Amino acid sequence: MTISIKDLTAADIMTSDVLMAYEGWSIKRLSEFFMKNKISGAPVIASDHSLVGVVTFSDIVLFESKSVQEKS
């Protein structure tokens, strides 16, 4: 039996144990977190555990490619 992608839902492919990054982490720590866990993105939470965004490996690459002046 072949399953078509049009028949799948988010629940069929999602991860239930979500790894989260904290907004105070450095870019280096975030990169290490992604590599260690073999993931390419994660929700970002504040110290009160509220969701403040999502960060991806692409965001890190784009940030690192900016000049020092653009980063400030």
N, C-alpha and C positions, 0 to 999 in steps of 0.2 A: 504494500500500500504506500503510495507516494503522497506526502502532505504538501499542499501548495502554500506558498507564503501568504496568499490572500486569505487563507483560512486560519492563520495564526493571530493570536492576540498578544498584547504586551505581557500578559501573565504567563504565556507559553515560553517566553524567552528571557524574562527578567531574572535578576538575582535577588533573592529575598534577604540575604545577609549583606546589606549595603555598607561598604567602607566609606568613611567620611573624612574629609580634611578640615582642619581648623583655620579660621581666617588669619590667625597670627603666625602661621607657619612661614618659614622662609621658602624661597624658590628652590633652594638646594634640598631642604627637607621634603618638600612636595615632590620633587623629582625622584628622590630616593624612595618615597612612599609608593609612587606609581611603579617604579621598577621592581621593588621588592614584592609587590602584590600582583604584578603583571596586569595592571589596569591602565586605561588611557584617560580616565576621567573620574570625577567624584563630586558629590554635593559638598558645599562648604558651609560649615556651621559656626555660629558665634559662641562665645563662652557660656551664654545662657541656653545653648543647644537649639537656637532658632536658625532656620535655614536662611542663609544670606546670598547664596548663589551656587553656581556650578563652575568647576575649573577642569580644563582638559590639558592633555599633553601639548596640543596645538597652541594653547594659550601660553604655555611656558616657552615654546619655541619662538613665538611671536614676540614675547617680552624680551627674551634674550637677544633677539636680533635688532632691537631698538638701540639707539645711541644713548649715552648717559643722560643727555639733556632731555630726551623724550621720556625717560623713565621717571623723572622727577615731576 
